[in-house]
């Protein structure tokens, strides 16, 4: 299994463990409250949405992954989504590790 597939599988696990947050307004609120530890932004999301959430994640020091498409994110969590936040620090740490491996770092 490659690192990208491992990341998708782990995202599905986070969804089943109820450690994911989705919905733009909810995500913005959680970002401002420093409750998000990691953020997935679909590589094919709208340019305004992409810019808004990459800027916010930078402002609030939340690591992001922009390698997955909205279809891959949606398939991982079972609901159509283009932005997904992770609220658990342990799961976020593993996602950061998998993201770095996917990028080849």
Secondary structure, DSSP 8 states (H G I E B T S, - for coil): --HHHHHHHHHHHHHHTT-EEESHHHHHHHHHTT--SEEEE-TTS-HHHHHHHHHHHHHTT-EEE--S-HHHHHHHHTS--SEEEE--HHHHHHHHHHHHHHHT-
